Amino acid sequence: MDFDFDEWVRLAQQDPTAFEALRKEIIEEIIKGFHLDQQRVLEGLQFRIDMERRKSKNPMGSCIRLSNMLKNKIHTDFYPLIESMDDSDC
């Protein structure tokens, strides 16, 4: 799948409704490419992302919310794993 950033920017500026519809369609298409168990996890994650975006009043707020979501996920899921490793695990 080719990604043309400039085309996406143009679409977002000229027709935000079409941009959003295409964005959702592509996300669904990508998720369907995974195994069923993974699809459920990804659909749940996408739901959380969509909810955070809806809570935001503007794109910058959305970006900050999603950045914080990622930071929290890394901190709660991955940091404890890294901390628990000793030098022999590396």
C-alpha positions, 0 to 999 in steps of 0.5 A, spaced: 500 500 500 502 506 497 502 512 502 502 519 499 502 524 505 501 530 500 494 527 498 492 525 505 493 532 507 490 535 501 484 530 502 483 532 509 483 540 508 478 539 502 474 534 504 474 532 512 468 527 511 472 523 506 478 523 509 475 520 515 471 515 512 478 513 508 482 513 514 477 508 518 476 504 511 484 503 511 484 502 519 479 496 518 482 493 512 489 493 516 486 490 522 482 484 518 489 482 515 491 479 522 489 473 525 482 473 529 485 473 536 489 479 534 484 483 530 480 483 537 486 486 540 487 491 535 479 493 534 479 494 542 486 499 541 482 502 535 476 503 540 480 506 545 484 511 540 477 513 537 475 515 544 481 519 546 480 523 539 473 524 541 474 527 548 479 532 544 477 539 542 482 540 537 488 535 533 493 538 538 489 535 544 488 529 541 495 528 539 497 529 547 492 524 549 494 519 544 502 520 546 500 520 554 496 513 552 502 510 549 507 513 554 502 509 560 502 503 556 509 503 555 510 504 563 505 499 565 507 493 560 514 494 558 518 498 563 516 492 569 519 487 564 525 491 563 526 492 570 526 485 572 531 483 567 538 482 570 545 483 566 544 475 564 538 476 560 541 482 556 
